[in-house]
Amino acid sequence: MKSSPSLPAIAIAVLLHAALIAIVAIGWPTRIDKPGAPLPMAVELVPVQRIDTPATPPAPPPAAPVKPAPEKKVAPKPRPMSKPVEPRTKIRPELKAPDASSAPSPTAAVTSPPPAPTPPAPAKTGVSIPASYAAGNRKPAYPSLSRRYEEQGTVVLRVFVRADGTAGQVEVKSSSGHALLDESAKSAVQDWRFQPATSDGKAVADWFLIPIPFTLQD
C-alpha cells in the first residue's frame, strides 16, 4: 500500500507552479542592448540646372522639295497611210449679168457740199504821218548844252499810236548816244498827232517807229 504525498511537498510544488506562472505573466527579463550612436550623414547640395524656354517655338525646318516624277515618254503611234485623193475637176461658175434692180441709182448717191470759201484776209494799213500832220507837229528842240558840246546823232523812238491818233507809250528803241537828245525827242513826240492804223476800214491801235536825227546844221 502506497503512501500519499506529504503536505509540505504539495505546498512546495504549488509554490513552484505559482512562481512559474508569475514569471510567465510578468515576462522574463531579457537583455536589451542599447542602440549605438547614429552614424554621421554627409549632405551635398547639387546645383539645379536652369533650362531657358524660348519665347517662341523655333520654326520647323523647310520641307525638302519634292521632285516630280519623270514623265514617261510614249512613243507616237504610226499614222495609217491615207488613200490618195483623186483630183477633182474644177467647175467654173457661170458669170451672171448684174441685176439692174441691185445696181445703185445715180440719184441715191449723196453728194458732199462744196467747201466754203475761205474769207479774205482783213485789209490793214499801218500808222502814218501825213503832210498835214507833219506840219502841225513841233520839231524836237536841240538842247543848248548839246550844241555847246557838239553832240549829235539819231534816236529811234517806238511809239504806241492809239486809235484816235494820239501817242501813248513812247520808248527809246535805239539811243543817239546822248541822254539830252533822247529826252528832247521823247518830249516832242509825246504831243504829236498820227494817222492811226486801220483794219477793214476801222481805226486800231498799233506800234510805230520814228527816227529823229539831231545834226548841228539845223
C-alpha positions in Angstrom: 0.0 0.0 0.0 1.4 3.3 -1.3 1.8 6.2 0.9 0.2 9.7 -0.1 2.5 12.6 -0.6 3.1 14.8 2.3 1.6 18.2 2.7 5.0 20.0 2.6 5.8 18.5 -0.7 2.5 19.5 -2.1 2.9 23.1 -0.9 6.3 23.4 -2.4 5.0 22.1 -5.7 2.2 24.6 -5.7 4.6 27.5 -4.9 6.9 26.5 -7.8 4.0 26.4 -10.2 2.7 29.8 -9.0 6.2 31.2 -9.4 6.5 30.0 -12.9 3.1 31.3 -13.8 4.0 34.7 -12.3 7.3 34.8 -14.2 5.5 34.0 -17.5 2.8 36.6 -16.8 5.2 39.4 -15.9 7.8 38.5 -18.6 11.2 37.1 -18.3 13.7 39.9 -18.1 15.7 40.0 -21.4 18.8 41.8 -22.2 18.1 45.0 -24.1 21.1 46.3 -26.0 21.3 50.0 -26.1 21.3 51.4 -29.6 24.6 52.6 -30.9 25.5 56.2 -31.7 24.0 57.4 -35.0 26.3 57.4 -38.0 27.3 60.8 -39.4 25.4 61.7 -42.6 27.1 63.8 -45.4 24.7 66.1 -47.3 25.8 67.6 -50.6 24.0 70.4 -52.5 23.5 69.6 -56.1 23.2 72.7 -58.4 19.9 72.9 -60.3 20.4 73.4 -64.0 18.3 76.2 -65.4 16.6 75.4 -68.7 15.7 78.5 -70.7 12.5 78.1 -72.6 12.4 80.1 -75.9 9.8 82.8 -76.2 8.6 81.5 -79.4 8.9 77.9 -80.7 11.5 77.5 -83.3 10.3 77.4 -86.9 10.1 74.0 -88.4 12.8 73.2 -90.9 11.7 73.8 -94.5 10.4 70.8 -96.2 12.6 69.3 -98.8 11.3 70.0 -102.3 9.5 67.0 -103.8 11.0 66.1 -107.2 8.3 65.5 -109.7 8.3 62.0 -111.1 9.8 61.9 -114.6 7.2 61.7 -117.2 7.2 58.6 -119.3 7.6 59.3 -122.9 5.1 57.4 -125.0 6.2 56.6 -128.5 3.8 58.1 -131.0 1.6 55.6 -132.8 2.2 55.3 -136.5 -0.4 57.1 -138.6 -2.3 54.9 -141.1 -1.5 55.6 -144.6 -4.1 57.8 -146.2 -5.5 56.8 -149.6 -4.5 59.0 -152.5 -7.2 61.6 -153.3 -8.2 61.7 -156.9 -8.0 65.2 -158.4 -11.4 66.8 -159.0 -12.1 68.8 -162.0 -12.9 72.4 -161.2 -16.2 73.7 -162.4 -16.1 77.4 -163.3 -19.2 79.2 -162.1 -21.3 80.9 -164.7 -21.0 84.6 -164.8 -24.3 86.2 -164.4 -25.1 89.7 -165.5 -25.7 92.1 -162.6 -29.3 92.7 -161.8 -30.4 96.1 -162.7 -32.5 96.4 -159.5 -29.4 95.8 -157.3 -27.3 98.5 -159.0 -27.2 101.8 -157.2 -29.1 104.5 -158.8 -27.3 107.8 -159.6 -29.8 109.7 -157.6 -29.1 107.6 -154.5 -25.5 108.8 -154.2 -25.1 111.5 -151.7 -23.0 114.4 -152.9 -20.9 116.3 -150.4 -21.4 120.0 -150.3 -18.5 122.1 -151.7 -16.1 123.5 -149.2 -16.9 127.0 -148.0 -14.7 129.7 -149.5 -12.0 131.0 -147.1 -12.7 134.6 -146.1 -10.2 137.1 -147.4 -7.6 138.4 -145.1 -8.6 141.7 -143.5 -7.2 144.7 -145.2 -4.9 146.6 -142.8 -2.9 149.8 -143.1 -0.1 151.0 -140.8 0.4 154.2 -138.9 1.5 157.1 -141.0 2.3 160.8 -140.6 0.6 162.8 -143.4 2.0 166.0 -144.6 -0.7 168.0 -142.8 0.1 166.2 -139.5 3.8 166.6 -140.0 3.4 170.3 -140.5 1.4 170.6 -137.3 3.7 168.5 -135.1 6.5 170.6 -133.5 10.1 169.5 -134.0 12.2 168.4 -131.1 14.3 171.2 -129.6 18.1 171.0 -129.9 19.4 171.3 -126.3 21.8 174.3 -125.9 24.1 172.2 -123.8 24.3 169.6 -126.6 25.1 172.3 -129.1 27.9 173.6 -126.9 29.4 170.1 -126.6 28.6 169.4 -130.3 26.5 166.4 -129.5 24.6 164.9 -132.5 23.1 161.6 -133.5 19.8 159.8 -134.4 17.4 158.5 -131.9 14.8 155.9 -132.9 11.6 156.0 -130.9 9.0 153.3 -130.6 5.5 154.9 -130.2 2.2 153.2 -129.4 -0.3 155.1 -131.5 -3.9 154.9 -130.2 -6.9 154.5 -132.4 -7.7 158.3 -132.1 -4.2 159.2 -133.5 -2.6 160.3 -130.2 0.7 159.0 -128.9 0.5 156.6 -125.9 3.6 155.0 -124.6 6.9 156.3 -126.1 10.1 154.2 -125.7 13.7 154.6 -126.9 14.4 151.7 -129.2 17.9 153.0 -130.4 19.7 155.8 -128.5 21.6 158.6 -130.1 24.3 158.2 -127.6 23.4 161.3 -125.7 20.7 161.4 -123.0 19.8 165.1 -123.6 19.0 164.4 -127.2 16.9 161.3 -126.4 14.8 163.1 -123.8 14.2 166.0 -126.1 12.9 163.7 -128.8 10.6 161.8 -126.4 9.2 165.0 -125.0 8.3 166.4 -128.5 6.8 163.1 -129.9 4.6 162.7 -126.9 2.4 165.6 -128.2 2.4 164.5 -131.9 -0.7 163.5 -133.9 -0.7 160.5 -136.2 -2.8 158.8 -138.8 -3.8 155.6 -136.9 -3.6 152.2 -138.4 -6.8 150.6 -139.8 -8.2 147.1 -140.1 -11.1 146.6 -142.5 -11.6 150.3 -142.5 -11.7 150.6 -138.7 -9.0 152.5 -136.8 -7.0 150.3 -134.5 -4.0 150.9 -132.1 -0.6 149.9 -133.3 3.1 150.5 -132.7 5.1 152.9 -134.9 8.9 153.6 -135.2 10.1 157.1 -135.7 13.7 158.0 -136.4 14.6 161.6 -135.3 18.0 162.9 -136.3 19.9 165.6 -134.5 22.5 167.5 -136.6 24.3 170.7 -136.0 23.4 172.1 -139.4 19.8 172.7 -138.4 
